[in-house]
Amino acid sequence: MAKMERASYQLILAKYKARGKGNVRLTQSSILLSQAIDINTKTYNFPILQSDNQTPAAAEEIRLNLNDEFVSYEVAYYVNYKSQSEVTPNFKANNYLTFAPTGASAQNNVINSAWDSKMTIDINGVKRLENWDMLKHKCNPRTQFQDFTAGFPLSTTPSICMLNDGCVTMQPMITFTGAKKNEITISLNDNVKSIPVFTLQTKTEKIDYTASSLVLIFRGMLGQNAAKFQ
């Protein structure tokens, strides 16, 4: 366990000991939340509980169990460009990007609106995080996507490290709990005007990348059965 994670673990364990729950089972874990891009809105709400049936979870989501707590010490933010091969159209994959790919169409630049935004976290009516600017999550890697206009040499894929790129430490740490109402909101300064599609050319096929959703990944410690219901 890295130095930061070890320090966070000790602080989190001390918190539970003070609550009389020193025997809580703490494990490193992640929460992944996704919301489809909607060209008609500037506001995105991210349900975090598995029990939230009003907004069904996407296949890639990892939500919090009603009986658990999650203490987040870092958060990452991406735009998911879902890829689909023209050769094998039934195969689709998630591709989390920290930047807006450029290419033949300037349309791709509209996705920059996703980072020109701010996040608010409200727990039981108390703002635990306010006006967290999402620009700090934007990262243009040294090697970016080069689309089909590259010709020869062929298209390239970006050099993104999912452990670090787009990821920011949270201080103070935030506790999400199944026992309370958790509201996570990202507010864009301007809505995404259109849904960009980016095409990558290989020697044998074309792969279309469609900007599909905004993605939040919280990393921290999961406290199993730690939720305290009044």
C-alpha positions in Angstrom: 0.0 0.0 0.0 1.4 3.4 -1.0 2.3 6.0 1.6 -0.8 8.1 0.9 -3.2 5.1 1.1 -1.5 3.9 4.3 -2.0 7.3 5.9 -5.6 7.5 4.7 -6.2 4.0 6.1 -4.9 5.0 9.5 -7.1 8.1 9.6 -10.2 6.2 8.5 -9.7 3.4 11.0 -9.3 5.9 13.8 -12.6 7.5 12.8 -14.4 4.1 13.1 -12.7 3.3 16.4 -14.0 6.6 17.7 -17.5 5.5 16.7 -17.0 2.2 18.5 -16.6 0.3 15.2 -12.9 -0.5 15.4 -13.5 -4.0 14.1 -15.0 -2.7 10.8 -13.7 -4.5 7.7 -11.9 -2.0 5.6 -10.8 -2.8 2.0 -9.4 -0.7 -0.8 -12.1 -0.3 -3.3 -13.6 1.9 -6.0 -16.9 3.4 -7.0 -17.6 4.0 -10.7 -20.5 6.2 -11.7 -21.6 7.0 -15.3 -24.2 9.3 -16.8 -25.1 9.4 -20.5 -24.3 12.6 -22.3 -27.4 14.7 -23.0 -27.1 17.6 -25.4 -30.2 19.2 -23.8 -28.8 19.6 -20.3 -26.0 21.2 -18.3 -26.6 19.3 -15.1 -25.8 15.7 -14.4 -26.8 13.8 -11.3 -24.9 10.7 -10.3 -26.8 8.2 -8.2 -24.4 6.3 -6.0 -26.5 3.6 -4.3 -27.3 0.2 -5.7 -30.9 0.6 -4.3 -31.5 3.7 -6.5 -33.9 2.1 -9.0 -35.1 5.4 -10.5 -31.9 5.6 -12.5 -30.8 2.0 -13.4 -27.1 1.5 -13.2 -25.1 1.2 -16.5 -23.2 -2.1 -17.0 -19.9 -0.6 -16.1 -21.0 1.1 -12.9 -19.9 0.1 -9.4 -22.4 1.5 -6.8 -22.5 1.4 -3.1 -24.4 -1.2 -1.1 -27.1 0.3 1.2 -25.4 -1.2 4.3 -21.9 0.0 3.5 -19.8 3.2 3.7 -17.2 4.4 1.4 -14.5 6.9 2.3 -13.0 8.5 -0.8 -9.4 9.8 -0.8 -9.2 10.5 -4.6 -11.5 11.1 -7.5 -11.0 10.7 -11.3 -13.2 12.1 -14.1 -13.4 11.0 -17.7 -15.4 11.1 -20.9 -16.3 7.6 -22.0 -15.8 7.1 -25.8 -17.5 3.8 -26.4 -15.8 2.1 -29.4 -17.4 -0.1 -32.0 -15.6 -2.0 -34.7 -17.0 -2.0 -38.2 -15.6 -5.5 -38.7 -17.2 -6.9 -35.5 -20.0 -4.4 -34.7 -21.3 -6.5 -31.8 -18.1 -5.9 -29.9 -18.1 -2.6 -27.9 -15.7 -1.3 -25.4 -15.4 1.5 -22.9 -12.5 4.0 -23.4 -12.1 6.6 -20.7 -10.4 9.8 -22.0 -9.0 12.8 -20.2 -9.1 15.0 -23.3 -11.1 15.8 -26.4 -9.6 13.9 -29.4 -9.0 16.0 -32.5 -9.1 14.9 -36.1 -10.9 15.5 -39.4 -13.9 17.1 -37.7 -13.8 20.1 -35.4 -17.0 18.6 -33.9 -14.8 16.7 -31.4 -14.0 19.9 -29.6 -17.5 20.3 -28.3 -16.7 17.6 -25.7 -14.4 20.2 -24.0 -17.6 21.4 -22.3 -17.4 18.3 -20.1 -14.4 19.7 -18.3 -15.6 23.3 -18.2 -17.7 22.4 -15.2 -17.8 22.0 -11.5 -18.9 19.3 -9.0 -20.9 19.5 -5.8 -21.4 16.8 -3.3 -24.3 17.1 -0.8 -24.9 14.6 1.9 -28.1 14.8 4.0 -28.5 18.4 3.0 -25.0 19.4 3.9 -22.6 20.5 1.1 -19.4 18.4 1.7 -17.9 19.6 -1.5 -18.7 22.8 -3.5 -17.5 24.2 -6.8 -14.8 21.5 -7.3 -13.6 22.5 -10.8 -13.4 19.6 -13.2 -10.6 21.3 -15.3 -8.1 19.8 -12.9 -9.0 16.4 -14.3 -8.2 17.4 -17.9 -5.0 15.9 -19.2 -3.7 16.1 -22.8 -1.2 13.2 -23.1 2.0 13.4 -25.1 0.6 10.7 -27.5 -3.0 11.4 -28.5 -5.5 9.8 -30.8 -4.7 10.4 -34.4 -7.7 9.6 -36.6 -8.1 8.1 -40.1 -6.7 11.4 -41.6 -3.2 10.2 -40.5 -3.0 7.9 -43.6 0.4 6.2 -43.3 1.6 5.8 -40.6 -1.8 4.6 -39.3 -3.8 6.0 -36.4 -2.4 6.0 -32.9 -3.9 5.5 -29.5 -3.3 7.8 -26.5 -0.8 7.2 -23.8 -3.1 7.4 -20.7 -2.3 6.0 -17.3 -5.6 5.3 -15.6 -3.9 5.3 -12.2 -2.8 8.9 -12.4 -4.2 10.8 -15.4 -7.4 12.5 -14.6 -7.2 11.6 -11.0 -7.0 14.1 -8.1 -6.5 13.6 -4.3 -9.5 14.6 -2.2 -8.7 16.5 1.0 -10.6 16.4 3.3 -11.8 12.9 2.5 -15.5 12.4 1.9 -17.7 9.6 3.3 -20.5 8.2 1.3 -23.0 6.1 3.3 -26.0 4.0 2.5 -27.6 5.4 5.6 -27.8 9.0 4.2 -28.9 10.8 1.1 -25.9 11.3 -1.2 -26.2 13.8 -4.1 -23.4 14.1 -6.6 -23.9 16.8 -9.3 -21.7 18.0 -12.1 -22.8 21.3 -13.6 -21.5 22.3 -17.1 -21.1 25.9 -17.9 -22.4 25.1 -21.4 -24.1 21.9 -22.6 -22.4 19.6 -25.0 -23.8 20.7 -28.3 -23.6 17.4 -30.2 -22.4 13.8 -29.8 -19.0 13.6 -31.5 -17.8 10.4 -33.2 -14.1 9.8 -33.7 -12.8 7.2 -36.2 -9.6 5.3 -35.9 -8.1 3.5 -38.9 -6.0 0.3 -38.5 -4.6 -1.9 -41.3 -7.7 -4.1 -41.3 -10.6 -2.1 -40.0 -12.1 1.2 -38.9 -13.2 1.7 -35.3 -15.8 4.3 -34.4 -15.5 6.0 -31.0 -18.6 7.7 -29.8 -18.7 10.1 -26.8 -21.3 8.4 -24.7 -21.1 9.3 -21.0 -19.4 11.3 -18.2 -17.6 9.0 -15.7 -16.6 9.6 -12.1 -14.4 7.1 -10.3 -14.0 7.5 -6.5 -11.1 5.5 -4.9 -10.8 4.8 -1.2 -11.8 2.5 1.6 -15.0 0.4 1.7 -16.4 -0.2 5.2 -18.6 -3.3 4.9 -21.8 -3.1 7.0 -20.5 0.2 8.4 -23.6 2.3 7.6 -25.2 3.7 10.8 -29.0 4.0 10.5 -30.8 6.2 13.0 
